[in-house]
Amino acid sequence: MGEREGGTDAMVRLIEHDETSLRTELESAEARHALEDVRPVVLRLPRNIVETPPALAADMGLVLGGRGAVLSGTERRVRTLAASIRERSPQLARAILSALAPSRPTTLRARGKVLHLGERTLVMGVINLSPDSFSGDGLRDPSEVTARARRFLEAGADVLDIGGMSTRPGSEPVPEEVEAGRLRAAIEAIRPLTGRPI
């Protein structure tokens, strides 16, 4: 593989693995291949930075077209490929690894509180208020709600999630004012216990 000077990072991008996106990318690369040839991790590369014999390309999961190339495989295989070309094509290898890097947020802000994501697993305690809850534990009494919240907080919950309406399949929606009333009463009972996000 060779690479063109400059701008490689912007030329390598991760593609959503859905049929419409894949078909569009294959067509724009003028690559006549079946969708079944494309594996879970999909990257789009410009054709002129790839100089690979077709047989080797197929083995690597690289689909060559007249105007571009689509690289696919498991994430592990794509990372292995990036490592194997690092010496002769460092810019391309970096671009491939950069495209694979997760673009998740590192923090979550909730009413002035900041939760740091990725440092450790965060725990959410769920308190269901609906009598129609799929878990069958819909709490109504404020003292029960408070006791449940205390248990979650003592166990180390980082966030408390209060559900005022069931989302169980087949459940009946409740009026907004009913849901709001349930939530208001629960939050008023819980808020004095903690500064953690609710």
ABEGO torsion letter per residue (X at the ends): XBBBBEGAAAABBBBBBBAAAAAAAAAAAGBBBBAAABBABBBBBBAAABBBBAAAAAAAGBBBBAABBBBBEBAAAAAAAAAAAAAABAAAAAAAAAAABBABBABBBBGGBBBBBGABBBBBBBBBABAABAAGABBABAAAAAAAAAAAAAAGBABBBBBABBABBGBBBBBAAAAAAAAAAAAAAAAAABABBX
